[in-house]
Amino acid sequence: MNVTNKQFDEVTAICRDIYVRKLQDYGASWRILRPTSVTDQIFIKANRIRTLETKKEKMVDEGIFPEFIGIVNYGIIGLIQLKLGYADTVDITNENALELYDEFLAVTKELMYAKNHDYDEAWRSMRVSSYTDLILMKIYRTKEIEGNDGQTMISEGVDANYMDMINYAIFGLIKLHFGECITIEENNQ
């Protein structure tokens, strides 16, 4: 798991850098988004990845990697919005937005670490396209929960689904950034 932790940190540093630069350009303008709109934004990103995976061609000069980054960042924005509620104006500073980003990234990494321990690095044997499908499934689950005013009878809530989407996107980023060659044995060294 040492390699996974290092790889997680490296790809999330890329995501965080994009988040910081967009904060500089736009501020926390996303504060006006209701959580349902954040879910739809993640859907757009995941659906585009699936389209690129299926069609094997693109008309816009952005590939799968930036879309996974978008899923990570919008997932964290979704967690922030769940915590703070949406606003009618930008009501937090860029510094606050970054502190909240780091807080939710840390919580999401803890979840990844726990699940990765229990599932014994199974994600390394999966295809990147499976992460896309799992993210889309989590989006549809989230939309159902949102349609039920956030109420569930037995299932995890929207926050848990956002964290799972973030972690699947990070696994995709790791595979795309580092390749798919690492074995479980190499990771445990």
Secondary structure, 3 states (H helix, E strand, C coil): CHHHHHHHHHHHHHHHHHHHHHHHHHCCHHHHCCHHHHHHHHHHHHHHHHHHHHHCCCCCCCCHHHHHHHHHHHHHHHHHHHHHCCCCCCCCCHHHHHHHHHHHHHHHHHHHHHHHHHHCCHHHHCCHHHHHHHHHHHHHHHHHHHHCCCCCCCCCCHHHHHHHHHHHHHHHHHHHHHCCCCCHHHHCC
